[in-house]
């Protein structure tokens, strides 16, 4: 059991170390609206079924323009479905994850670099 836990932790850390900046994938549903040395503002507009590969975000502010459901999966395989509501704003800790839109959604993501 201890070996299994060690392997899971190693895989999680390994995946986190090699997670990419989401913009390096060139997915059509993410665009940079503005960027400087302190923040990056992303417009995330996936259609139902669109997937984003494993990537990382620093601390972020999330604003929901058009709500819907999204499935996020962490490097350890844990998956959750979240229903986002239009007008909702949230502060999020740094995260490495992949996602799949279960509905058409529209989000503004402000990544805090410093």
C-alpha angles and dihedrals in degrees: 000000000000090000091052091052091049092050092049092050092047092051091048093051092043092052092046092051092053099039111128135229102265092233092063090072095063094221113175096228098063124068132173110237097179139349140182135153092287107039144014121205116208130190108212113192110160122170120224108292097021113136132202118205123234110301140149136241128193117220108319145190111219123200119186114217095171118015132219142124126302131181116217123191124198123213090260090060096255108146130194134180115218127190110216119203124213110258093022116138124191140174113227133197120231111288143179113209149127123233145200125200111231090185135018104277138176121206138169112214120193111195115203109217098184 
